[in-house]
């Protein structure tokens, strides 16, 4: 008999397919990176849980920035990109109960114009909305404060 807890999670990134070329600014294999990061973030939740499914809802919001930076008298530019999208997930807790989790996922990268030097960070904001965390919300502040 199959143990549902040992089954691989189901991921639906269909709404990100049109953004794949932009996602490559953040990582050469962006969907693999997303899989790893999402699984890692959910396994670190309290209480511990197992991710059963993760679906991107709607299309992502993007924000880019190219800002001058001065370092030792030389003028350089810092390139950044951020995206945020809504998601639905199903998790299973250690007592085998399943729960729906909704929220937003944010991924920000710095130095996107430098091959191999991208510095990135991600957030999962449970119960978050695009109004709170999207282009008109926290995405801009997160993007501009990230170095």
N, CA and C of each residue as an Amber inpcrd file, in Angstrom:
protein
   441
   0.8480000  -1.1740000   0.0000000   0.0000000   0.0000000   0.0000000
   0.8990000   1.2450000   0.0000000   0.5110000   2.2540000  -0.7480000
   1.2900000   3.4860000  -0.8270000   1.0880000   4.3420000   0.4080000
   2.1580000   4.8580000   0.9160000   2.0890000   5.7730000   2.0410000
   1.9880000   7.1900000   1.4740000   0.8530000   7.9130000   1.6830000
   0.7060000   9.2380000   1.0980000   1.7480000  10.2330000   1.5830000
   2.3220000  10.0170000   2.7570000   3.3350000  10.9410000   3.2660000
   4.6600000  10.8060000   2.5260000   4.8880000   9.6430000   1.8770000
   6.1460000   9.4700000   1.1660000   6.0310000   9.8560000  -0.3000000
   4.8370000  10.1620000  -0.7700000   4.6440000  10.5570000  -2.1590000
   5.2630000  11.9220000  -2.4150000   5.7170000  12.1340000  -3.6600000
   6.2770000  13.4220000  -4.0360000   5.1670000  14.4680000  -4.1130000
   5.4510000  15.6900000  -3.6830000   4.4450000  16.7520000  -3.7810000
   4.0880000  17.0380000  -5.2400000   2.9120000  17.5470000  -5.4390000
   2.4460000  17.9550000  -6.7600000   2.6430000  19.4610000  -6.8660000
   3.3750000  19.8920000  -7.8900000   3.6370000  21.3040000  -8.1150000
   2.9860000  21.7430000  -9.4100000   2.3570000  22.9040000  -9.3880000
   1.7510000  23.4860000 -10.5900000   2.3080000  24.8900000 -10.7670000
   3.2770000  25.0200000 -11.6800000   3.8980000  26.3030000 -11.9850000
   3.4460000  26.8360000 -13.3380000   2.3310000  26.3490000 -13.8650000
   1.8750000  26.7290000 -15.2130000   1.7660000  28.2430000 -15.3840000
   1.3330000  28.9520000 -14.3530000   1.1760000  30.4070000 -14.4720000
   2.5050000  31.1590000 -14.4530000   3.6080000  30.4400000 -14.2940000
   4.9320000  31.0660000 -14.3540000   5.6380000  30.7990000 -15.6860000
   5.0610000  29.9640000 -16.5350000   5.7340000  29.5920000 -17.7850000
   6.0520000  30.7950000 -18.6630000   5.1420000  31.7710000 -18.7560000
   5.3970000  32.9640000 -19.5610000   6.5250000  33.8210000 -18.9860000
   6.8710000  33.6070000 -17.7380000   7.9200000  34.3900000 -17.0690000
   9.2430000  33.6440000 -16.9790000   9.3490000  32.4830000 -17.6120000
  10.5480000  31.6570000 -17.4330000  11.8350000  32.3920000 -17.8230000
  11.8110000  33.1580000 -18.9070000  13.0400000  33.8640000 -19.3030000
  13.4370000  34.8990000 -18.2490000  12.4730000  35.5580000 -17.6260000
  12.7950000  36.5160000 -16.5650000  13.2270000  35.7890000 -15.2890000
  12.6210000  34.6480000 -15.0070000  13.0240000  33.8680000 -13.8410000
  14.4790000  33.4220000 -13.9400000  14.9700000  33.2690000 -15.1660000
  16.3730000  32.8820000 -15.3510000  17.3350000  33.9780000 -14.9120000
  16.8510000  35.2120000 -14.7460000  17.6910000  36.2450000 -14.1460000
  18.0830000  35.8300000 -12.7360000  17.1810000  35.1090000 -12.0700000
  17.3960000  34.7190000 -10.6860000  18.1560000  33.4000000 -10.5410000
  17.9540000  32.4980000 -11.5040000  18.6210000  31.1960000 -11.4390000
  18.5340000  30.5320000 -12.8130000  19.6080000  29.8540000 -13.2460000
  19.5820000  29.2280000 -14.5720000  18.4840000  28.1700000 -14.7330000
  18.1400000  27.4820000 -13.6540000  17.0580000  26.4940000 -13.6760000
  16.0220000  26.9210000 -12.6190000  15.2210000  27.9380000 -12.9540000
  14.3760000  28.5550000 -11.9250000  13.3270000  27.6340000 -11.3200000
  12.7510000  26.7250000 -12.0960000  11.7130000  25.8650000 -11.5330000
  12.3030000  24.8580000 -10.5520000  13.4920000  24.3530000 -10.8380000
  14.1640000  23.4580000  -9.9010000  14.4910000  24.2060000  -8.6080000
  14.9790000  25.4310000  -8.7290000  15.2790000  26.2610000  -7.5490000
  14.0110000  26.5230000  -6.7300000  12.9040000  26.8410000  -7.4210000
  11.6310000  27.0560000  -6.7240000  11.2070000  25.7940000  -5.9690000
  11.2900000  24.6390000  -6.6100000  10.9210000  23.3740000  -5.9600000
  11.7150000  23.1760000  -4.6720000  13.0320000  23.3270000  -4.7820000
  13.8890000  23.1310000  -3.6140000  13.5660000  24.1230000  -2.5020000
  13.4060000  25.3820000  -2.8600000  13.1670000  26.4070000  -1.8530000
  11.8180000  26.2250000  -1.1680000  10.7920000  25.9740000  -1.9460000
   9.4540000  25.8170000  -1.3750000   9.4180000  24.6150000  -0.4390000
   9.9750000  23.4870000  -0.8830000  10.0010000  22.3100000  -0.0080000
  10.7860000  22.5920000   1.2690000  11.9030000  23.2620000   1.1380000
  12.7230000  23.5840000   2.2980000  11.9760000  24.4860000   3.2750000
  11.3190000  25.5110000   2.7570000  10.6100000  26.4350000   3.6480000
   9.4690000  25.7450000   4.3840000   8.7200000  24.8870000   3.7040000
   7.6120000  24.2180000   4.3760000   8.0940000  23.1960000   5.3960000
   9.2140000  22.5230000   5.1570000   9.6980000  21.5470000   6.1420000
  10.2270000  22.2240000   7.3960000  10.5200000  23.5230000   7.3360000
  11.0160000  24.2520000   8.5040000   9.8960000  24.9060000   9.3130000
   8.6530000  24.7840000   8.8670000   7.5390000  25.4040000   9.5810000
   7.3490000  24.7580000  10.9420000   6.7270000  25.5200000  11.8070000
   6.3140000  25.0230000  13.1220000   4.7930000  25.0320000  13.1720000
   4.1510000  23.9240000  13.4410000   4.7280000  22.6030000  13.6350000
   5.2400000  22.0320000  12.3140000   6.1640000  21.0630000  12.3950000
   6.7000000  20.4700000  11.1680000   5.5850000  19.8970000  10.2920000
   5.7630000  20.0330000   8.9910000   4.7390000  19.5550000   8.0770000
   5.3810000  18.9890000   6.8190000   4.5730000  18.2790000   6.0620000
   4.9890000  17.7350000   4.7750000   4.1520000  18.4110000   3.7060000
   4.7990000  18.8780000   2.6690000   4.1120000  19.5410000   1.5670000
   3.5170000  18.4980000   0.6320000   2.2100000  18.5780000   0.3920000
   1.5260000  17.6490000  -0.5110000   1.3320000  18.2480000  -1.9050000
   1.0160000  19.5420000  -1.9600000   0.8370000  20.2020000  -3.2610000
   1.1050000  21.6970000  -3.1140000   1.4720000  22.3040000  -4.2470000
   1.7430000  23.7390000  -4.2920000   1.3650000  24.2230000  -5.6800000
   0.4620000  25.1940000  -5.7510000  -0.0080000  25.7250000  -7.0380000
   0.1200000  27.2390000  -7.0670000   0.6450000  27.7470000  -8.1780000
   0.7070000  29.1840000  -8.4000000  -0.6670000  29.6260000  -8.8820000
  -1.2330000  30.6180000  -8.2010000  -2.5610000  31.1210000  -8.5350000
  -2.3940000  32.4710000  -9.2240000  -2.9280000  32.6020000 -10.4170000
  -2.7950000  33.8520000 -11.1530000  -1.3800000  34.0270000 -11.6620000
  -1.0700000  35.2360000 -12.0920000   0.2320000  35.5280000 -12.6690000
   1.0580000  36.3600000 -11.7020000   2.3870000  36.2720000 -11.8080000
   3.2470000  37.0030000 -10.8690000   3.2720000  38.4970000 -11.1590000
   3.6090000  39.2470000 -10.1300000   3.9050000  40.6720000 -10.2750000
   5.4150000  40.8130000 -10.1890000   5.9770000  41.6610000 -11.0700000
   7.4180000  41.8510000 -11.1590000   7.7960000  43.2970000 -10.8680000
   8.9750000  43.4700000 -10.3250000   9.5340000  44.7990000 -10.1110000
  11.0450000  44.6940000 -10.3410000  11.5860000  45.6010000 -11.1490000
  13.0300000  45.6110000 -11.4030000  13.6110000  46.9570000 -10.9930000
  14.9110000  46.9470000 -10.7330000  15.5850000  48.1690000 -10.3160000
  17.0220000  48.1420000 -10.8280000  17.4430000  49.2520000 -11.3630000
  18.8380000  49.4530000 -11.7510000  19.2510000  50.7670000 -11.1140000
  20.0720000  50.6870000 -10.0750000  20.4140000  51.9050000  -9.3360000
  21.9240000  52.0830000  -9.2710000  22.3810000  53.3390000  -9.3500000
  23.8250000  53.5960000  -9.2660000  24.3320000  53.3820000  -7.8470000
  25.5340000  52.8720000  -7.7600000  26.2080000  52.7010000  -6.4780000
  27.6190000  53.2190000  -6.6050000  28.0910000  53.8900000  -5.6000000
  29.4760000  54.3610000  -5.6150000  30.2960000  53.4840000  -4.6930000
  31.3950000  52.9850000  -5.2300000  32.2870000  52.1820000  -4.4110000
  33.7150000  52.5560000  -4.7710000  34.4380000  53.1210000  -3.8190000
  35.8330000  53.5260000  -4.0150000  35.9950000  54.4470000  -5.2190000
  35.0930000  55.3770000  -5.3470000  35.1980000  56.3740000  -6.3960000
  34.7640000  55.9220000  -7.7740000  34.4080000  54.6570000  -7.9220000
  33.9420000  54.1680000  -9.2120000  32.4270000  54.0740000  -9.1870000
  31.8240000  54.4270000 -10.3030000  30.3740000  54.3570000 -10.3740000
  29.9780000  53.0140000 -10.9830000  29.2200000  52.2620000 -10.2430000
  28.7190000  50.9720000 -10.6870000  27.2120000  50.9700000 -10.5570000
  26.5990000  49.9710000 -11.1540000  25.1490000  49.8450000 -11.0560000
  24.7920000  48.5340000 -10.3740000  23.7910000  48.6130000  -9.5210000
  23.2920000  47.4260000  -8.8660000  21.9610000  47.0650000  -9.5180000
  21.8550000  45.8480000 -10.0160000  20.6410000  45.3940000 -10.6830000
  19.8840000  44.4310000  -9.7700000  18.5820000  44.6640000  -9.6590000
  17.7440000  43.8470000  -8.7860000  16.4420000  43.5150000  -9.5000000
  15.8660000  42.3900000  -9.1180000  14.5470000  42.0080000  -9.6200000
  13.8030000  41.3020000  -8.4870000  12.5050000  41.4960000  -8.4720000
  11.6770000  40.8160000  -7.4900000  10.3710000  40.3870000  -8.1160000
   9.8850000  39.2500000  -7.6860000   8.5680000  38.8240000  -8.1200000
   7.8010000  38.2950000  -6.9260000   6.5170000  38.3540000  -7.0490000
   5.6310000  37.8330000  -6.0130000   4.4400000  37.2090000  -6.7110000
   3.9740000  36.0820000  -6.1710000   2.7810000  35.4470000  -6.7200000
   1.9780000  34.7860000  -5.6020000   0.6840000  34.6450000  -5.8650000
  -0.2030000  33.9730000  -4.9190000  -0.0480000  32.4630000  -5.0830000
  -0.2520000  31.7380000  -4.0020000  -0.1980000  30.2800000  -4.0650000
  -1.2700000  29.6590000  -3.1780000  -1.5730000  28.4150000  -3.4930000
  -2.3690000  27.5300000  -2.6440000  -1.5180000  26.2940000  -2.4140000
  -1.5080000  25.7950000  -1.2000000  -0.7530000  24.5860000  -0.8790000
  -1.5870000  23.7020000   0.0350000  -1.2680000  22.4280000   0.0120000
  -1.8450000  21.4700000   0.9560000  -0.6760000  20.8830000   1.7370000
  -0.7790000  20.9440000   3.0570000   0.2570000  20.3860000   3.9190000
  -0.3510000  19.3070000   4.8000000   0.4980000  18.3860000   5.2460000
   0.0910000  17.3540000   6.1910000   0.9530000  17.5100000   7.4310000
   0.2940000  17.5870000   8.5750000   1.0000000  17.7040000   9.8500000
   1.3890000  16.3230000  10.3570000   2.1790000  16.2710000  11.4270000
   2.6640000  15.0010000  11.9590000   1.5350000  14.0940000  12.4530000
   0.3640000  14.6590000  12.7440000  -0.7730000  13.8380000  13.1700000
  -1.6100000  13.3570000  11.9720000  -1.0720000  13.5190000  10.7510000
  -1.7030000  13.0930000   9.4910000  -2.9220000  13.9140000   9.0930000
  -3.1370000  15.0560000   9.7230000  -4.2250000  15.9300000   9.2750000
  -3.7010000  16.8220000   8.1560000  -4.5480000  17.0600000   7.1760000
  -4.1800000  17.9060000   6.0390000  -4.8410000  19.2640000   6.1820000
  -4.1190000  20.2980000   5.7460000  -4.6080000  21.6600000   5.8410000
  -4.2720000  22.4250000   4.5700000  -5.1810000  23.2980000   4.1750000
  -4.9270000  24.1930000   3.0450000  -4.1910000  25.4210000   3.5610000
  -3.1930000  25.8640000   2.8170000  -2.4320000  27.0600000   3.1560000
  -2.4630000  27.9570000   1.9290000  -2.8160000  29.2160000   2.1430000
  -2.8400000  30.1980000   1.0610000  -1.9140000  31.3430000   1.4450000
  -1.3500000  31.9850000   0.4460000  -0.4900000  33.1170000   0.7420000
   0.2220000  33.6060000  -0.4920000   1.3550000  34.2640000  -0.2670000
   2.1680000  34.7700000  -1.3730000   3.6090000  34.3200000  -1.1790000
   4.2650000  34.1280000  -2.3000000   5.6720000  33.7510000  -2.3470000
   6.4180000  34.8960000  -3.0130000   7.5070000  35.3500000  -2.4050000
   8.3100000  36.4380000  -2.9430000   9.7330000  35.9420000  -3.1610000
  10.2980000  36.3190000  -4.3120000  11.6900000  35.9610000  -4.6400000
  12.3710000  37.2170000  -5.1560000  13.4360000  37.6160000  -4.4880000
  14.1820000  38.8140000  -4.8660000  15.6350000  38.4300000  -5.1310000
  16.1860000  39.0080000  -6.1850000  17.5840000  38.7720000  -6.5090000
  18.3120000  40.0770000  -6.7520000  19.5720000  40.0900000  -6.3710000
  20.4360000  41.2560000  -6.5320000  21.6180000  40.8310000  -7.3990000
  22.1750000  41.7590000  -8.1670000  23.2850000  41.4930000  -9.0880000
  22.8480000  40.5860000 -10.2370000  21.6450000  40.7890000 -10.7420000
  21.1120000  39.8940000 -11.7730000  21.8310000  40.0280000 -13.1010000
  22.5750000  41.1140000 -13.3000000  23.3070000  41.2780000 -14.5520000
  24.6940000  40.6450000 -14.4900000  25.0780000  40.1520000 -13.3290000
  26.3790000  39.5150000 -13.1440000  26.2010000  38.0040000 -13.1850000
  26.7490000  37.3710000 -14.1770000  26.6110000  35.9260000 -14.3290000
  27.1970000  35.2080000 -13.1190000  26.3870000  34.3940000 -12.4940000
  26.8300000  33.5870000 -11.3720000  26.9460000  34.3090000 -10.0530000
  26.6920000  35.5940000 -10.0100000  26.8460000  36.3500000  -8.7680000
  25.5250000  36.8000000  -8.1550000  24.4220000  36.1760000  -8.5410000
  23.1210000  36.5780000  -8.0200000  23.0330000  36.2220000  -6.5380000
  22.6110000  37.1960000  -5.7610000  22.3290000  36.9980000  -4.3410000
  20.8140000  37.0670000  -4.2420000  20.1950000  36.0590000  -3.6450000
  18.7370000  36.0600000  -3.6090000  18.2030000  35.7130000  -2.2300000
  16.9210000  35.9980000  -2.0860000  16.2110000  35.7100000  -0.8410000
  14.7570000  35.4580000  -1.1870000  14.1220000  34.5910000  -0.4230000
  12.7070000  34.2780000  -0.6560000  11.9280000  34.3740000   0.6480000
  10.6350000  34.5960000   0.4950000   9.7110000  34.6520000   1.6220000
   8.4370000  33.9050000   1.2510000   7.8510000  33.2340000   2.2150000
   6.4860000  32.7280000   2.1040000   5.6930000  33.4410000   3.1860000
   4.6990000  34.1990000   2.7590000   3.8490000  34.9350000   3.6970000
   2.4720000  34.2980000   3.6910000   2.2470000  33.4510000   4.7040000
   0.9690000  32.7610000   4.8230000  -0.1510000  33.7820000   5.0190000
  -1.2350000  33.5660000   4.3210000  -2.4120000  34.4320000   4.3450000
  -2.1470000  35.8120000   3.7540000  -0.9890000  36.0150000   3.1540000
  -0.6660000  37.2950000   2.5340000  -1.4050000  37.4730000   1.2190000
  -1.5030000  38.7180000   0.7820000  -2.1770000  39.0380000  -0.4730000
  -1.2360000  39.8470000  -1.3620000  -1.5690000  39.9250000  -2.6470000
  -0.7770000  40.7510000  -3.5510000  -0.8960000  42.2220000  -3.1790000
  -2.0340000  42.6250000  -2.6320000  -2.1860000  44.0160000  -2.1980000
  -1.1690000  44.3460000  -1.1020000  -0.9130000  43.4070000  -0.1910000
   0.0430000  43.6200000   0.8950000   1.4900000  43.4740000   0.4390000
   1.7700000  42.4630000  -0.3950000   3.1440000  42.0750000  -0.6750000
   3.5540000  42.2650000  -2.1330000   2.6550000  42.7370000  -2.9920000
   2.9450000  42.9090000  -4.4100000   3.6140000  44.2250000  -4.7330000
   3.5120000  44.6140000  -6.0200000   4.1750000  45.8320000  -6.5070000
   3.7920000  47.0750000  -5.7220000   2.5450000  47.1740000  -5.3310000
   2.0880000  48.3600000  -4.5940000   2.2410000  48.1930000  -3.0920000
   2.7810000  47.0620000  -2.6810000   2.9410000  46.7970000  -1.2560000
   4.3920000  46.6130000  -0.8740000   4.6770000  45.5620000  -0.1420000
   5.9880000  45.3260000   0.4530000   7.0690000  44.9320000  -0.5580000
   6.7030000  44.5160000  -1.7670000   7.7110000  44.1080000  -2.7480000
   8.7140000  45.2190000  -3.0090000   8.2450000  46.4230000  -3.1770000
   9.1360000  47.5450000  -3.4420000  10.1020000  47.7690000  -2.2750000
   9.6050000  47.7600000  -1.0640000  10.4690000  47.9680000   0.1110000
  11.4800000  46.8320000   0.2480000  11.0370000  45.5970000   0.0390000
  11.9580000  44.4600000   0.1260000  13.0350000  44.5620000  -0.9560000
  12.6150000  44.9210000  -2.1570000  13.5650000  45.0160000  -3.2750000
  14.6100000  46.0930000  -3.0070000  14.1760000  47.2790000  -2.5910000
  15.1060000  48.3930000  -2.4240000  15.9840000  48.2690000  -1.1970000
  15.5630000  47.4960000  -0.1980000  16.3920000  47.3370000   0.9950000
  17.3430000  46.1500000   0.8840000  17.1340000  45.2960000  -0.1120000
  17.9550000  44.0960000  -0.2600000  19.2930000  44.4190000  -0.9040000
  20.3810000  43.9620000  -0.3220000  21.7340000  44.1950000  -0.8590000
  22.4990000  42.9150000  -0.8940000
